[in-house]
Amino acid sequence: MFDSKKYFSKRLGSMEGSAIRDLLKQAGVPGFISLGGGYPDPKSFPSSLFDTLNQRVKNKYGNGVYQYGKTEGFDPLLQILPQFFQRANRKVKAFPDTISITTGSQQALTMLGMLFIDPGDLIAVESPTYLGAIQAFNPFGPKYIEMETDENGIVPENLDQLLTKHPSIKFMYTVSTFQNPTGKTIPPERRKQIATLLVKHGKLAIEDDPYSELRYEGVPVPSLQSFAHDHVIHLFTFSKTFAPDFRLGGIVAPPDIRNASVMIKQGLDLCTSNHDQAMVAEYLSGNYLDPHIKEIVALYKPRRDCMMKAIDTYFPSIFQHTCPEGGMFIWVSLKEGISLEEEKLDMKKILLETVSQKVGFVPGSAFFARKDHSPFSMRLNFTNQTEENIEKGIEIIGKILQKHLKL
Ligand SMILES: Cc1ncc(COP(=O)(O)O)c(C=O)c1O
């Protein structure tokens, strides 16, 4: 057979397939309880509202809305977004000309990788971090430095040391609120400290925030961007509120970065769908977001509570879990001071067994830029299963963990 792979670019070398992803493909099988993906529940999508908004978009813009659009974004959306950024969970300083719309925030990550990373460049990421960011950055050949984290996210003292030791770090990447994969949120006081460090060391941060609207308890936290807007590129998306299908996200950045990112996007896909941007503009201007968030919170909060309770009930007591105030994920890891031989619990083997009983999760090792730690952790998603399934799934994983610990 003709070997076309010999013509693939070198950068594909860093894009190896994932055994875990292959395993979790089974998640689509009927009856499979996937606690592995990062999906919202389709029930949370306001589908009857889509019809109303679609009609309004048609009446307002006619067929012109299906035309190619401005790369920066659809004007009515750019005009309404600064108001969205004033929400207590963002407080992002933004103007229509510091925003650029992207096809999901995932595209923003690729664009920023292209904009900033030359092969061998150092970038700092949380330990653990969002797998999709690593996948977006990898083709540009960066080297990763891991920022130490504790129960409140990035540890400022460690960040200060890293930035002093590695002055060539191009940027740091953080999911500052309800982090994927841990669910952790950096408190305001720490955000201030991190912002001060960015200014002191003359560094940039990419703050990726898909989740801050989904708060189930506690007080909203303003963005890192609000503490140092010249030093922070803020990413947003409507995937976790409106619906992922619209692929609607974007970047708020200082003008030079915003303008360069628009040039890059032009080469990638010219523009994001005008129609979809118009739909989101109507969603925001019609004040549908707040009541919709209330509905999403009412759906997800009991699921989060149920998952935390089930972990407490069914998992071996050597494990601990995060108690996220929002978002979509819970992180399970060994309690402080507990050590285990690596062979005792091989999470990939555990996953194979849970999958054979139609339950999936993601082993924690998938979320580290450097693949050499946290072998006993896992990420669990609670938004796309009923409480009944969550309890059943956690019980199955717990029993398999118990069995292996006794072997
Ligand atoms: C931290 C983070 N960033 C970005 C994305 C990508 O989201 P989208 O491209 O749908 O906006 C996700 C999706 O799960 C995510 O968890």
The ligand as a Gaussian input file, in Angstrom:
#p B3LYP/6-31G(d) Opt

LIG

0 1
 C      -10.616000      24.441000      29.571000
 C      -11.259000      24.320000      28.226000
 N      -10.891000      25.154000      27.258000
 C      -11.450000      25.092000      26.037000
 C      -12.419000      24.146000      25.745000
 C      -12.973000      24.102000      24.361000
 O      -14.287000      24.530000      24.310000
 P      -15.004000      25.086000      23.010000
 O      -14.067000      24.931000      21.848000
 O      -16.230000      24.265000      22.860000
 O      -15.288000      26.522000      23.284000
 C      -12.828000      23.247000      26.730000
 C      -13.835000      22.228000      26.422000
 O      -14.147000      21.343000      27.163000
 C      -12.229000      23.328000      28.013000
 O      -12.567000      22.504000      29.009000

